[in-house]
Structures are given as C-alpha cells and as structure tokens.
Amino acid sequence: MIDFEEELKKFHPSLDIDEAEDAIYNQDMTDMADLLVSLIKDDKEGKSGK
C-alpha cells in the first residue's frame, strides 16, 4: 500500500514549474474588464470631441 505521507515528504517541486509560475504571474495581462473599460472610455472621448 502507498504511504501518502511518506511520498509527500519526498516531493520536490520542479524548477520549471516555479519558473513558469513566475513568468505567468509577472505578466501584465489585459482581461475582458480592462477591454470594456477601454472601449467605453474611447467611446466617451469620441462623442465629447465632436
């Protein structure tokens, strides 16, 4: 039978995973909310500038 506690003691995370995680979290990614705010702002500026 597998002793999960013993297996967890042996576990060491891969460095590649840690590096990928850092790259993902350090990116400034635009989400849908950012896009909508930008579109609304552009639309308001376009209407007030006419």
mmCIF file as Biopython writes it, N, C-alpha, C and O atoms, coordinates in Angstrom:
data_model
#
loop_
_atom_site.group_PDB
_atom_site.id
_atom_site.type_symbol
_atom_site.label_atom_id
_atom_site.label_alt_id
_atom_site.label_comp_id
_atom_site.label_asym_id
_atom_site.label_entity_id
_atom_site.label_seq_id
_atom_site.pdbx_PDB_ins_code
_atom_site.Cartn_x
_atom_site.Cartn_y
_atom_site.Cartn_z
_atom_site.occupancy
_atom_site.B_iso_or_equiv
_atom_site.auth_seq_id
_atom_site.auth_asym_id
_atom_site.pdbx_PDB_model_num
ATOM 1   N N  . MET A ? 1  ? 0.837   -1.174 0.000   1.0 0.0 1  A 1 
ATOM 2   C CA . MET A ? 1  ? 0.000   0.000  0.000   1.0 0.0 1  A 1 
ATOM 3   C C  . MET A ? 1  ? 0.890   1.248  0.000   1.0 0.0 1  A 1 
ATOM 4   O O  . MET A ? 1  ? 1.981   1.238  0.569   1.0 0.0 1  A 1 
ATOM 5   N N  . ILE A ? 2  ? 0.421   2.306  -0.634  1.0 0.0 2  A 1 
ATOM 6   C CA . ILE A ? 2  ? 1.188   3.542  -0.733  1.0 0.0 2  A 1 
ATOM 7   C C  . ILE A ? 2  ? 0.991   4.367  0.532   1.0 0.0 2  A 1 
ATOM 8   O O  . ILE A ? 2  ? -0.134  4.591  0.978   1.0 0.0 2  A 1 
ATOM 9   N N  . ASP A ? 3  ? 2.107   4.813  1.099   1.0 0.0 3  A 1 
ATOM 10  C CA . ASP A ? 3  ? 2.075   5.696  2.263   1.0 0.0 3  A 1 
ATOM 11  C C  . ASP A ? 3  ? 2.171   7.136  1.744   1.0 0.0 3  A 1 
ATOM 12  O O  . ASP A ? 3  ? 3.260   7.619  1.435   1.0 0.0 3  A 1 
ATOM 13  N N  . PHE A ? 4  ? 1.032   7.810  1.654   1.0 0.0 4  A 1 
ATOM 14  C CA . PHE A ? 4  ? 0.985   9.139  1.064   1.0 0.0 4  A 1 
ATOM 15  C C  . PHE A ? 4  ? 1.810   10.154 1.853   1.0 0.0 4  A 1 
ATOM 16  O O  . PHE A ? 4  ? 2.438   11.032 1.262   1.0 0.0 4  A 1 
ATOM 17  N N  . GLU A ? 5  ? 1.813   10.044 3.151   1.0 0.0 5  A 1 
ATOM 18  C CA . GLU A ? 5  ? 2.602   10.974 3.971   1.0 0.0 5  A 1 
ATOM 19  C C  . GLU A ? 5  ? 4.083   10.847 3.646   1.0 0.0 5  A 1 
ATOM 20  O O  . GLU A ? 5  ? 4.785   11.853 3.544   1.0 0.0 5  A 1 
ATOM 21  N N  . GLU A ? 6  ? 4.560   9.620  3.484   1.0 0.0 6  A 1 
ATOM 22  C CA . GLU A ? 6  ? 5.965   9.383  3.150   1.0 0.0 6  A 1 
ATOM 23  C C  . GLU A ? 6  ? 6.279   9.906  1.746   1.0 0.0 6  A 1 
ATOM 24  O O  . GLU A ? 6  ? 7.344   10.480 1.520   1.0 0.0 6  A 1 
ATOM 25  N N  . GLU A ? 7  ? 5.370   9.713  0.822   1.0 0.0 7  A 1 
ATOM 26  C CA . GLU A ? 7  ? 5.568   10.200 -0.547  1.0 0.0 7  A 1 
ATOM 27  C C  . GLU A ? 7  ? 5.597   11.725 -0.589  1.0 0.0 7  A 1 
ATOM 28  O O  . GLU A ? 7  ? 6.380   12.310 -1.337  1.0 0.0 7  A 1 
ATOM 29  N N  . LEU A ? 8  ? 4.747   12.370 0.209   1.0 0.0 8  A 1 
ATOM 30  C CA . LEU A ? 8  ? 4.745   13.825 0.260   1.0 0.0 8  A 1 
ATOM 31  C C  . LEU A ? 8  ? 6.050   14.382 0.811   1.0 0.0 8  A 1 
ATOM 32  O O  . LEU A ? 8  ? 6.488   15.455 0.397   1.0 0.0 8  A 1 
ATOM 33  N N  . LYS A ? 9  ? 6.671   13.668 1.737   1.0 0.0 9  A 1 
ATOM 34  C CA . LYS A ? 9  ? 7.966   14.100 2.284   1.0 0.0 9  A 1 
ATOM 35  C C  . LYS A ? 9  ? 9.037   14.068 1.196   1.0 0.0 9  A 1 
ATOM 36  O O  . LYS A ? 9  ? 9.965   14.876 1.225   1.0 0.0 9  A 1 
ATOM 37  N N  . LYS A ? 10 ? 8.922   13.154 0.245   1.0 0.0 10 A 1 
ATOM 38  C CA . LYS A ? 10 ? 9.917   13.016 -0.827  1.0 0.0 10 A 1 
ATOM 39  C C  . LYS A ? 10 ? 9.706   14.021 -1.959  1.0 0.0 10 A 1 
ATOM 40  O O  . LYS A ? 10 ? 10.599  14.229 -2.781  1.0 0.0 10 A 1 
ATOM 41  N N  . PHE A ? 11 ? 8.532   14.640 -2.001  1.0 0.0 11 A 1 
ATOM 42  C CA . PHE A ? 11 ? 8.178   15.510 -3.121  1.0 0.0 11 A 1 
ATOM 43  C C  . PHE A ? 11 ? 9.001   16.791 -3.117  1.0 0.0 11 A 1 
ATOM 44  O O  . PHE A ? 11 ? 9.152   17.447 -2.086  1.0 0.0 11 A 1 
ATOM 45  N N  . HIS A ? 12 ? 9.530   17.135 -4.287  1.0 0.0 12 A 1 
ATOM 46  C CA . HIS A ? 12 ? 10.220  18.399 -4.515  1.0 0.0 12 A 1 
ATOM 47  C C  . HIS A ? 12 ? 9.663   18.991 -5.810  1.0 0.0 12 A 1 
ATOM 48  O O  . HIS A ? 12 ? 9.696   18.329 -6.848  1.0 0.0 12 A 1 
ATOM 49  N N  . PRO A ? 13 ? 9.149   20.230 -5.769  1.0 0.0 13 A 1 
ATOM 50  C CA . PRO A ? 13 ? 8.578   20.807 -6.990  1.0 0.0 13 A 1 
ATOM 51  C C  . PRO A ? 13 ? 9.647   21.013 -8.061  1.0 0.0 13 A 1 
ATOM 52  O O  . PRO A ? 13 ? 10.812  21.280 -7.766  1.0 0.0 13 A 1 
ATOM 53  N N  . SER A ? 14 ? 9.226   20.883 -9.275  1.0 0.0 14 A 1 
ATOM 54  C CA . SER A ? 14 ? 10.119  21.077 -10.410 1.0 0.0 14 A 1 
ATOM 55  C C  . SER A ? 14 ? 10.469  22.551 -10.541 1.0 0.0 14 A 1 
ATOM 56  O O  . SER A ? 14 ? 9.605   23.410 -10.363 1.0 0.0 14 A 1 
ATOM 57  N N  . LEU A ? 15 ? 11.713  22.850 -10.847 1.0 0.0 15 A 1 
ATOM 58  C CA . LEU A ? 15 ? 12.116  24.235 -11.042 1.0 0.0 15 A 1 
ATOM 59  C C  . LEU A ? 15 ? 11.429  24.837 -12.264 1.0 0.0 15 A 1 
ATOM 60  O O  . LEU A ? 15 ? 11.140  26.033 -12.287 1.0 0.0 15 A 1 
ATOM 61  N N  . ASP A ? 16 ? 11.168  24.016 -13.274 1.0 0.0 16 A 1 
ATOM 62  C CA . ASP A ? 16 ? 10.500  24.518 -14.468 1.0 0.0 16 A 1 
ATOM 63  C C  . ASP A ? 16 ? 9.116   25.056 -14.136 1.0 0.0 16 A 1 
ATOM 64  O O  . ASP A ? 16 ? 8.690   26.073 -14.683 1.0 0.0 16 A 1 
ATOM 65  N N  . ILE A ? 17 ? 8.424   24.381 -13.250 1.0 0.0 17 A 1 
ATOM 66  C CA . ILE A ? 17 ? 7.086   24.823 -12.845 1.0 0.0 17 A 1 
ATOM 67  C C  . ILE A ? 17 ? 7.183   26.163 -12.119 1.0 0.0 17 A 1 
ATOM 68  O O  . ILE A ? 17 ? 6.386   27.066 -12.377 1.0 0.0 17 A 1 
ATOM 69  N N  . ASP A ? 18 ? 8.144   26.299 -11.220 1.0 0.0 18 A 1 
ATOM 70  C CA . ASP A ? 18 ? 8.310   27.555 -10.493 1.0 0.0 18 A 1 
ATOM 71  C C  . ASP A ? 18 ? 8.647   28.699 -11.442 1.0 0.0 18 A 1 
ATOM 72  O O  . ASP A ? 18 ? 8.131   29.805 -11.281 1.0 0.0 18 A 1 
ATOM 73  N N  . GLU A ? 19 ? 9.501   28.451 -12.426 1.0 0.0 19 A 1 
ATOM 74  C CA . GLU A ? 19 ? 9.865   29.483 -13.398 1.0 0.0 19 A 1 
ATOM 75  C C  . GLU A ? 19 ? 8.657   29.873 -14.248 1.0 0.0 19 A 1 
ATOM 76  O O  . GLU A ? 19 ? 8.446   31.053 -14.528 1.0 0.0 19 A 1 
ATOM 77  N N  . ALA A ? 20 ? 7.876   28.894 -14.652 1.0 0.0 20 A 1 
ATOM 78  C CA . ALA A ? 20 ? 6.678   29.175 -15.452 1.0 0.0 20 A 1 
ATOM 79  C C  . ALA A ? 20 ? 5.677   29.974 -14.632 1.0 0.0 20 A 1 
ATOM 80  O O  . ALA A ? 20 ? 5.048   30.900 -15.146 1.0 0.0 20 A 1 
ATOM 81  N N  . GLU A ? 21 ? 5.527   29.625 -13.374 1.0 0.0 21 A 1 
ATOM 82  C CA . GLU A ? 21 ? 4.604   30.340 -12.500 1.0 0.0 21 A 1 
ATOM 83  C C  . GLU A ? 21 ? 5.020   31.801 -12.370 1.0 0.0 21 A 1 
ATOM 84  O O  . GLU A ? 21 ? 4.171   32.689 -12.437 1.0 0.0 21 A 1 
ATOM 85  N N  . ASP A ? 22 ? 6.310   32.064 -12.184 1.0 0.0 22 A 1 
ATOM 86  C CA . ASP A ? 22 ? 6.800   33.441 -12.082 1.0 0.0 22 A 1 
ATOM 87  C C  . ASP A ? 22 ? 6.522   34.212 -13.363 1.0 0.0 22 A 1 
ATOM 88  O O  . ASP A ? 22 ? 6.105   35.369 -13.310 1.0 0.0 22 A 1 
ATOM 89  N N  . ALA A ? 23 ? 6.746   33.592 -14.503 1.0 0.0 23 A 1 
ATOM 90  C CA . ALA A ? 23 ? 6.518   34.255 -15.785 1.0 0.0 23 A 1 
ATOM 91  C C  . ALA A ? 23 ? 5.041   34.591 -15.968 1.0 0.0 23 A 1 
ATOM 92  O O  . ALA A ? 23 ? 4.705   35.658 -16.482 1.0 0.0 23 A 1 
ATOM 93  N N  . ILE A ? 24 ? 4.177   33.702 -15.559 1.0 0.0 24 A 1 
ATOM 94  C CA . ILE A ? 24 ? 2.736   33.929 -15.709 1.0 0.0 24 A 1 
ATOM 95  C C  . ILE A ? 24 ? 2.268   35.045 -14.787 1.0 0.0 24 A 1 
ATOM 96  O O  . ILE A ? 24 ? 1.543   35.942 -15.218 1.0 0.0 24 A 1 
ATOM 97  N N  . TYR A ? 25 ? 2.672   35.000 -13.532 1.0 0.0 25 A 1 
ATOM 98  C CA . TYR A ? 25 ? 2.205   35.997 -12.576 1.0 0.0 25 A 1 
ATOM 99  C C  . TYR A ? 25 ? 2.804   37.373 -12.824 1.0 0.0 25 A 1 
ATOM 100 O O  . TYR A ? 25 ? 2.197   38.375 -12.444 1.0 0.0 25 A 1 
ATOM 101 N N  . ASN A ? 26 ? 3.976   37.457 -13.451 1.0 0.0 26 A 1 
ATOM 102 C CA . ASN A ? 26 ? 4.632   38.737 -13.668 1.0 0.0 26 A 1 
ATOM 103 C C  . ASN A ? 26 ? 4.208   39.416 -14.966 1.0 0.0 26 A 1 
ATOM 104 O O  . ASN A ? 26 ? 4.658   40.528 -15.244 1.0 0.0 26 A 1 
ATOM 105 N N  . GLN A ? 27 ? 3.363   38.785 -15.760 1.0 0.0 27 A 1 
ATOM 106 C CA . GLN A ? 27 ? 2.881   39.403 -16.992 1.0 0.0 27 A 1 
ATOM 107 C C  . GLN A ? 27 ? 1.724   40.335 -16.682 1.0 0.0 27 A 1 
ATOM 108 O O  . GLN A ? 27 ? 0.875   40.047 -15.839 1.0 0.0 27 A 1 
ATOM 109 N N  . ASP A ? 28 ? 1.712   41.449 -17.380 1.0 0.0 28 A 1 
ATOM 110 C CA . ASP A ? 28 ? 0.586   42.379 -17.264 1.0 0.0 28 A 1 
ATOM 111 C C  . ASP A ? 28 ? -0.400  42.013 -18.362 1.0 0.0 28 A 1 
ATOM 112 O O  . ASP A ? 28 ? -0.263  42.449 -19.505 1.0 0.0 28 A 1 
ATOM 113 N N  . MET A ? 29 ? -1.388  41.213 -18.007 1.0 0.0 29 A 1 
ATOM 114 C CA . MET A ? 29 ? -2.331  40.712 -18.994 1.0 0.0 29 A 1 
ATOM 115 C C  . MET A ? 29 ? -3.625  41.510 -18.937 1.0 0.0 29 A 1 
ATOM 116 O O  . MET A ? 29 ? -4.122  41.840 -17.859 1.0 0.0 29 A 1 
ATOM 117 N N  . THR A ? 30 ? -4.157  41.813 -20.101 1.0 0.0 30 A 1 
ATOM 118 C CA . THR A ? 30 ? -5.414  42.529 -20.201 1.0 0.0 30 A 1 
ATOM 119 C C  . THR A ? 30 ? -6.554  41.521 -20.166 1.0 0.0 30 A 1 
ATOM 120 O O  . THR A ? 30 ? -6.539  40.530 -20.895 1.0 0.0 30 A 1 
ATOM 121 N N  . ASP A ? 31 ? -7.541  41.781 -19.313 1.0 0.0 31 A 1 
ATOM 122 C CA . ASP A ? 31 ? -8.695  40.895 -19.261 1.0 0.0 31 A 1 
ATOM 123 C C  . ASP A ? 31 ? -9.903  41.607 -19.876 1.0 0.0 31 A 1 
ATOM 124 O O  . ASP A ? 31 ? -9.798  42.753 -20.311 1.0 0.0 31 A 1 
ATOM 125 N N  . MET A ? 32 ? -11.029 40.932 -19.907 1.0 0.0 32 A 1 
ATOM 126 C CA . MET A ? 32 ? -12.222 41.479 -20.540 1.0 0.0 32 A 1 
ATOM 127 C C  . MET A ? 32 ? -12.673 42.782 -19.872 1.0 0.0 32 A 1 
ATOM 128 O O  . MET A ? 32 ? -13.139 43.690 -20.561 1.0 0.0 32 A 1 
ATOM 129 N N  . ALA A ? 33 ? -12.548 42.891 -18.577 1.0 0.0 33 A 1 
ATOM 130 C CA . ALA A ? 33 ? -12.948 44.111 -17.880 1.0 0.0 33 A 1 
ATOM 131 C C  . ALA A ? 33 ? -12.089 45.287 -18.351 1.0 0.0 33 A 1 
ATOM 132 O O  . ALA A ? 33 ? -12.609 46.380 -18.575 1.0 0.0 33 A 1 
ATOM 133 N N  . ASP A ? 34 ? -10.784 45.072 -18.502 1.0 0.0 34 A 1 
ATOM 134 C CA . ASP A ? 34 ? -9.904  46.130 -18.994 1.0 0.0 34 A 1 
ATOM 135 C C  . ASP A ? 34 ? -10.295 46.555 -20.404 1.0 0.0 34 A 1 
ATOM 136 O O  . ASP A ? 34 ? -10.286 47.744 -20.725 1.0 0.0 34 A 1 
ATOM 137 N N  . LEU A ? 35 ? -10.638 45.578 -21.245 1.0 0.0 35 A 1 
ATOM 138 C CA . LEU A ? 35 ? -11.037 45.898 -22.616 1.0 0.0 35 A 1 
ATOM 139 C C  . LEU A ? 35 ? -12.325 46.711 -22.647 1.0 0.0 35 A 1 
ATOM 140 O O  . LEU A ? 35 ? -12.435 47.678 -23.402 1.0 0.0 35 A 1 
ATOM 141 N N  . LEU A ? 36 ? -13.300 46.322 -21.830 1.0 0.0 36 A 1 
ATOM 142 C CA . LEU A ? 36 ? -14.563 47.051 -21.787 1.0 0.0 36 A 1 
ATOM 143 C C  . LEU A ? 36 ? -14.379 48.476 -21.273 1.0 0.0 36 A 1 
ATOM 144 O O  . LEU A ? 36 ? -14.974 49.406 -21.818 1.0 0.0 36 A 1 
ATOM 145 N N  . VAL A ? 37 ? -13.580 48.661 -20.251 1.0 0.0 37 A 1 
ATOM 146 C CA . VAL A ? 37 ? -13.320 49.997 -19.720 1.0 0.0 37 A 1 
ATOM 147 C C  . VAL A ? 37 ? -12.654 50.853 -20.796 1.0 0.0 37 A 1 
ATOM 148 O O  . VAL A ? 37 ? -12.996 52.024 -20.961 1.0 0.0 37 A 1 
ATOM 149 N N  . SER A ? 38 ? -11.719 50.275 -21.517 1.0 0.0 38 A 1 
ATOM 150 C CA . SER A ? 38 ? -11.025 50.998 -22.580 1.0 0.0 38 A 1 
ATOM 151 C C  . SER A ? 38 ? -11.993 51.391 -23.704 1.0 0.0 38 A 1 
ATOM 152 O O  . SER A ? 38 ? -11.942 52.517 -24.199 1.0 0.0 38 A 1 
ATOM 153 N N  . LEU A ? 39 ? -12.866 50.474 -24.103 1.0 0.0 39 A 1 
ATOM 154 C CA . LEU A ? 39 ? -13.832 50.770 -25.153 1.0 0.0 39 A 1 
ATOM 155 C C  . LEU A ? 39 ? -14.807 51.874 -24.738 1.0 0.0 39 A 1 
ATOM 156 O O  . LEU A ? 39 ? -15.121 52.759 -25.534 1.0 0.0 39 A 1 
ATOM 157 N N  . ILE A ? 40 ? -15.275 51.821 -23.511 1.0 0.0 40 A 1 
ATOM 158 C CA . ILE A ? 40 ? -16.204 52.841 -23.008 1.0 0.0 40 A 1 
ATOM 159 C C  . ILE A ? 40 ? -15.508 54.194 -22.945 1.0 0.0 40 A 1 
ATOM 160 O O  . ILE A ? 40 ? -16.085 55.211 -23.329 1.0 0.0 40 A 1 
ATOM 161 N N  . LYS A ? 41 ? -14.274 54.208 -22.463 1.0 0.0 41 A 1 
ATOM 162 C CA . LYS A ? 41 ? -13.507 55.451 -22.376 1.0 0.0 41 A 1 
ATOM 163 C C  . LYS A ? 41 ? -13.299 56.036 -23.778 1.0 0.0 41 A 1 
ATOM 164 O O  . LYS A ? 41 ? -13.490 57.235 -23.982 1.0 0.0 41 A 1 
ATOM 165 N N  . ASP A ? 42 ? -12.911 55.203 -24.735 1.0 0.0 42 A 1 
ATOM 166 C CA . ASP A ? 42 ? -12.696 55.664 -26.106 1.0 0.0 42 A 1 
ATOM 167 C C  . ASP A ? 42 ? -13.989 56.200 -26.709 1.0 0.0 42 A 1 
ATOM 168 O O  . ASP A ? 42 ? -13.981 57.209 -27.415 1.0 0.0 42 A 1 
ATOM 169 N N  . ASP A ? 43 ? -15.099 55.523 -26.428 1.0 0.0 43 A 1 
ATOM 170 C CA . ASP A ? 43 ? -16.387 55.942 -26.947 1.0 0.0 43 A 1 
ATOM 171 C C  . ASP A ? 43 ? -16.785 57.293 -26.372 1.0 0.0 43 A 1 
ATOM 172 O O  . ASP A ? 43 ? -17.272 58.152 -27.107 1.0 0.0 43 A 1 
ATOM 173 N N  . LYS A ? 44 ? -16.589 57.496 -25.085 1.0 0.0 44 A 1 
ATOM 174 C CA . LYS A ? 44 ? -16.932 58.773 -24.445 1.0 0.0 44 A 1 
ATOM 175 C C  . LYS A ? 44 ? -16.064 59.900 -24.976 1.0 0.0 44 A 1 
ATOM 176 O O  . LYS A ? 44 ? -16.552 61.006 -25.206 1.0 0.0 44 A 1 
ATOM 177 N N  . GLU A ? 45 ? -14.784 59.627 -25.172 1.0 0.0 45 A 1 
ATOM 178 C CA . GLU A ? 45 ? -13.873 60.647 -25.689 1.0 0.0 45 A 1 
ATOM 179 C C  . GLU A ? 45 ? -14.242 61.014 -27.124 1.0 0.0 45 A 1 
ATOM 180 O O  . GLU A ? 45 ? -14.131 62.175 -27.520 1.0 0.0 45 A 1 
ATOM 181 N N  . GLY A ? 46 ? -14.676 60.033 -27.894 1.0 0.0 46 A 1 
ATOM 182 C CA . GLY A ? 46 ? -15.067 60.279 -29.277 1.0 0.0 46 A 1 
ATOM 183 C C  . GLY A ? 46 ? -16.317 61.126 -29.376 1.0 0.0 46 A 1 
ATOM 184 O O  . GLY A ? 46 ? -16.413 61.978 -30.260 1.0 0.0 46 A 1 
ATOM 185 N N  . LYS A ? 47 ? -17.276 60.915 -28.492 1.0 0.0 47 A 1 
ATOM 186 C CA . LYS A ? 47 ? -18.532 61.678 -28.502 1.0 0.0 47 A 1 
ATOM 187 C C  . LYS A ? 47 ? -18.319 63.092 -27.997 1.0 0.0 47 A 1 
ATOM 188 O O  . LYS A ? 47 ? -18.921 64.026 -28.528 1.0 0.0 47 A 1 
ATOM 189 N N  . SER A ? 48 ? -17.477 63.279 -26.985 1.0 0.0 48 A 1 
ATOM 190 C CA . SER A ? 48 ? -17.268 64.621 -26.429 1.0 0.0 48 A 1 
ATOM 191 C C  . SER A ? 48 ? -16.354 65.455 -27.325 1.0 0.0 48 A 1 
ATOM 192 O O  . SER A ? 48 ? -16.358 66.682 -27.232 1.0 0.0 48 A 1 
ATOM 193 N N  . GLY A ? 49 ? -15.576 64.812 -28.184 1.0 0.0 49 A 1 
ATOM 194 C CA . GLY A ? 49 ? -14.654 65.513 -29.056 1.0 0.0 49 A 1 
ATOM 195 C C  . GLY A ? 49 ? -15.291 65.998 -30.350 1.0 0.0 49 A 1 
ATOM 196 O O  . GLY A ? 49 ? -14.649 66.709 -31.123 1.0 0.0 49 A 1 
ATOM 197 N N  . LYS A ? 50 ? -16.558 65.621 -30.602 1.0 0.0 50 A 1 
ATOM 198 C CA . LYS A ? 50 ? -17.218 66.017 -31.861 1.0 0.0 50 A 1 
ATOM 199 C C  . LYS A ? 50 ? -17.743 67.406 -31.822 1.0 0.0 50 A 1 
ATOM 200 O O  . LYS A ? 50 ? -18.319 67.876 -32.803 1.0 0.0 50 A 1 
#
